């Protein structure tokens, strides 16, 4: 990553989010809205609508935390198009505990 890329990523902060049954959309401080599929984040995909709505911004808008789903997603990962890195075994353990 170049220093220009890093600087651009550092400037964009999350201002708000919206979710549908299959999409997470993030409104950024620089005016962009980025949408990604919930399938990239299995805990969100498997969460109830109420669990998905229980979120807060973290790191001064550099990420989102879902307490009930134990999920954190950074603005950088969203902007770079990086899905969850959680292993299938970890996800399966989480699903079995629900």
Protein Blocks (a to p, Z undefined) as FASTA:
>chain_A
ZZklmmmmmmpccfbdcddfkbccdddfkopacdddfklmmmlmmpcfklmmmccdeehh
paccdfklopacdfklmmnopacfbdfklmmmmmmmZZ
